[in-house]
Structures are given as C-alpha cells and as structure tokens.
Amino acid sequence: MQRRPAVHGHVTKAGMTDLKSWFGNYSDTRLDSFISWRVNRAKAGGAGAATGPDSYTCPAADHPRMPFPGCHVFVNHKYKYIYIRSPKAASTSIVNVLGECNNKATRGHNSSSCMVLHFYWNSTELDTANLQQMWKDYFVFGFVRNPWRRAYSLYKYLHSNGCMLDEALRDPSCKVPWSSFCADPWSAAEALHDKGCIKRSKSYLYFHMEDQLHCMRTAAGDWAVDFIGRVDEPNEDWAEVLRTLNARRDPDVPELPIADLEQKNVRAGNVKNPYAKPGAEQCFDAVSRLYACDVEHYGFASFRKGTQ
C-alpha cells in the first residue's frame, strides 16, 4: 500500500472546523449520533449502515457521521497557531515537542510554545466571533497518516501497556485477533474493556478510532486548516510547520529550533503482513471502508492493495 497522501502541504483554508465536531455545546449531539449509528450498524449485521442518515457522506464510509467523542483543538497565542490533533498520527510527538500547558508530562509544558486544549479555553476564546477571527488569523495545521498503517498501529496500541493493565498483557484472553479488530474495532475494544483488560476509558478508545478528515473540515466540507503534514514524511513537513510558526511569532518569544520530530508511541509493526496473512485478507477492504473519507479526500483512493 502506498504511504503518502496526494493532498498535503499548504491548502486553502475556508473557515473553522465545524463546531458540531468539537464544541462542548454539541457533546450530546455527537453522543446521540454515535449511539444511533452503532444501533443501525448492529441491525445491519456490521458494515452496511454507512448509507444511512447517521453516517458520513463519503461513499461506502463505515463510520459514524460525527467525530465521537469529538475533535481535539489546541491553541497557542504567542506563536499564533491552532493544532488539530489526529490520534495515532504523530500527535503525541507534536504535543510533546510544543508542549501542552496543562500537562506536565509533556516536555514543553512550561515553554512559550505550549498549547492549550479547547477544554480549558476561557470564555473569550470560546466566543464564536472571536473563534472565527482567530481561525482566520492563526496558522492552523494537522498531520495525517496512511489509514491502513494507522489502523494497525491502533491495534498494536490497544494491546500495549499504553492501554492495557500489566496483568492483562500476559493474559491470552485479553488478546483479540487482528482479523476481528479490523472488522469492528469499536466492539473489539469494548469487549476488552468490559473484560477488565483495558485501563483506559471507552471514550479514550473511541477518540483513537476517529477519522482524520472531519476535524479538519468546515461545516460546508471545505478545508479548515492551512497546512496538512504527512506522518510518513514527518521531518520535511514538521520543519515547514516550525518555519511558519517562527515567522508568525511574537517578537518577545524565541525562535523554535528546526529539528526532526521525535517519534513517540511508534507501534506500527510490520504493516504489510497483517493485511496479507491468512484470515486477514478482508482487513484491507474493511479498513478502506472504515476510513473511506480519509482514503477519498486525502488522495489514497488510487492506491491499490499490495502496492508499496
């Protein structure tokens, strides 16, 4: 499978990310949409509910209509940037380098480059008119990853000490086959959670299953970002992000050093074999349906199974 999206780099930003995808006022709407989709999917016997009103409009997308639990949007006012986080797409590395102001576990949490997750924004920052102006003035960026590699990385992460309890890592009953996970990651993760294998919340697991498109789109379906970085070309695109931030920074804050993006939580494993081994042949098509929006809109649609 090809690794790189056809759509990347600087794009034309049309507005801000659809508020329904991340704003707290719409959390119940996202939950209702997610539950409705899961019910319809179960009635359809798995994949098949995608064409209903609770699914995305991407052809054959086997995914809920709205991101759930919702997008993660970060802001920094000194370097004037907004970062849209896509889980399992170098997001831990990016947050660690720039820093999350409210998270002391990140390396740069007390630096001038640290960012604040929208959960902690003040009332002025959350004012709709201010949001629109901020989105217009600030550099908005995100990174995306090959969806097939990303799905397998999520599978590996689910079975790591990042998600599982230590004793569960040694328990054979806390292992789910890749062929089962790829067909229905929600149910597979929920089963492990309900069995007591997972130390993370279900909401945390659901967030890692969100697609990479809709948090970077406006309500009208246009781009809500200025720049789309490639996880498979992290250093080239990360350097461009840093150069842009340095050019926009307040005069009283230092330049950010242009350095390679340190990789964190890398668990891709051998990506080629999981889609080729016996019993998992259907996983390529299942993941293609699961992340059909990513495949279509980032330009993975022309890539064929088995190509590298």
N, C-alpha and C positions, 0 to 999 in steps of 0.2 A: 504494500500500500504506500502511496506517496505520503510524505510527511508534511509538506508545506501548503498553506492555503494560497489560492490565487489572489485573494483580496487581503492586502496588508499594507503597512506603512501609513502615510498621511492620506486621510479621506476627508470628504466634505461633511462637516458637522451641520446638521439641520436644526438641532434643538436638544432638549434634555431628555434623559431616559424617562420613559413612560412612568408617571408617578404610581400607577397601579402595580408596577413591578417591584416597588421597594418602599414606598411611603407607608408609615405606620398606620395612617388612617384607612388603608386598604388591606390590612393584615387579615381581617375576617373574610374579605372578598377572595383573597388568594387561597385561604384555607377552604372555603366553600367550593371554589373551583377545583382544587386538588381532590377533595373528597368525592365530588361528583364525577370527576374523571376516573378515579380509581374504581368507583362503583360501576360505571359504564364499561370500563376495561374488563372487570371481572365478569360482567354479564356477557361480554363478547368472547370470553374464554381466553383472555390475554390480549395480544395486539389485535386491533380491529376497531377499537373505539376512537381511533385517531381522526376519523372523518366526521365525528360528531361535533356538537357546538362547544364542547369542553376541551377541545384540542386546538393546537396551533394550526395555522392555515397552510404551513409547508406541506407539500404533497407527501402523504404516507407517514407523517410525523407521529410516532408512538410516544407522545409526551404531553403532559398537562398544558393547558392553554396559557397559564400564567406561571412565572417562576415561583416556586414554593420551597422554603418559606419566604424567599424574596432576595433581591439583589443586595450586595454589599457595596456601598458607595463611600469612598473616603475623600477627604478634602485637606489641603494644606494652603494657607493663605499667604505664606511668605514666598513660596516658590510658585504659587498660583496654579495649582494643579488639582484635578479630580481623577481618582483612580477607581475604575470599575473592576472589581475582583471576580475572576472566574476560577472557581476551585479546581484543583489539580491542573493548573496551567501556570506554574511558576509563581503562584500567588504568595506562598509562604516566603519564598526568596525575596520577592519585591517588598513585601511588608517588613521583612527583617532588615533589609538594607535601608529603606527610607525611614522605617520606624513607625510604630503605632503608638501614639501619645498615651493612650490609656492602657497599654500592655507592656509592662516592664520586662516581659520575656523577649521582646524584640530588641535587637542590638541598638537601633537608633531611636529608642522611645523618648529620649530626652534631648534629641537634636532639633535643630531648626527645620529639618526636612520631615519631621514626623507628621503623620496624618491622623485624622480623627474620623472614625467610623460614624455614619449618619445617625446611629442610635444615640450618640452623645452630642449631636449638634444643638446649638441654642435656638431659641425661638426666631431670632433674626435670620439665622442661616436657613431655617426651615420655612421661612416666609416664601410663598410661591413666586412673587415678583422678584425677590432677591435671588431665589434659586435660578430663575430664568436668566437674570443678568450675570450671575456667577458662572453659569454654564456657557454663556456667550463669551465671557472674558477669559475664563481659565482654560488651560490645556487639559483636555480630557483624553485619557488613554486607557487601554486594556490590552491584555495578552490572550492569545488563543492557541489551542493545541490540537493536533491531529485527533479527531474524535475517537478513532479506534484505539490509538495508543492511550488516550486519556481514560477510556472505559476500562482498559485492562489495568492501568495504574490505580484506578479507583478500587478494582477488585483486589489488587495486591495490598492496598492501603487498608481495606476492610479487615484483612487477615494479618495485620501488623500490630505492634504494640502501640501504634498511634490510635487505634480504635478498640482493640481487644484487651481484655483483662489478661494479666500474665498467665494465670492458670488456664485460661481459655485457649491460649496459643498452643498448649500441649494436649488439648482435648480434641480427639478426632471428630467428635460430634459437633464441634464448633467450626467445622470446615464445610463450605458449600462449593460444589463443583462449578468451575468457570462456565460450563455449558448451561447450568441453571441460572447463574447470576446474570449472564448476558441477556437472557430472555426476559427476565423480570427482576432487575436489581432492587426495586422497592420491596417486593415480597421477600426476596432472599435476605436483605439486610434486616427487615423487620423480624424475620424468623430467628435470626441470630440474636437480635436484641431481646426478644421475648424469652429466649432460652437462657438469658443471663450471660451471654458471651461478650457483649459489647459494653464498654464503659461510657460511650458517647450517647447523647440523646438522639431520638429518632429525627428530630428537627435538624440536627447537625448532619446526619446521614443524608436526609433529603436535599439539603443545601448542596452537598457534593455531587448530587445527581442532576442538578440544573444544567440546562444547555448553556452555550456560550454566546448565543446571539441576542436574546431578548433583553438582556440587561444593557446592551449597547445600542438599542434601538429606541426611537421616539414612538409616541403613540400612533403616529402615522406610518411607521415602518421604515423611517429613514435613519441614517447614522446619527447617534448621539455622542460620538467620540471624534476626536481629531486624529487619533493615531491608533492603529491596530498592530501590536507586536506579535512576533512569532516565537513560540516557545522553542521550536526546533532551530531557530536562528537567534538565540537569546542575546548573545553579546553584541551583534550588529544592531539589532533593534533597541536593546537596552541603552547602548551608547547614544543612539539618536534621542531617546527619551531624556537622558541626562543632559545632553547638549541643549535641548529645548528648555528644560527646567532652569538651567543656568542662565539662559538668555532672558528669561522672564522673571528672575528672582528679584526680591527687594534688594536695594544696594547695601543694606546693612547685614546681609547674611552671606556666608561663604559659598564659593562655587562647590558643587558636588564633584568629587573625583570621578573621572571616567574610568571605570573598572568593570571587569567581567562580572556577570550576575552569578553570585554563588548559588549553587544548586542545593536545595533543601528538600527533604522528603521525596527523594527520587526512588520510585518503586515500579518503574515500567517493566523491568524484567525483559525476557525475550518476547518481543511483541509479535514476531512473525509466527512462531509456533502455536500460540494459543488459538489462532484462527484456522490452523491447518490440521491440528491433531484430531484423531478420530473422536467423534461425539461432539465436536465443537464447530463443525463446518457451518452450521446455521448462525454462529455468533457474528460473523461479518455482516450478514444481512440484518440481524436483529439490532446491532449497534447502528447500522446505517439508518434503520427506521427510528430508533431511539433519538438519534441526533441528526435527523433529516434536515432540520433548519440550519445547523452548523455546516453540514455537507453541502447544502444548496447555496447558502448565501456567502460563505467564505471561499467557495470555489473548489471544494473537494469532490463535487458531483461527477467530474470527468475521470476521476481516479478509479482504477479497476482492482478488483480482488487479485492478490498475488503479485502486483507490481510493486517495485521498490524504487 
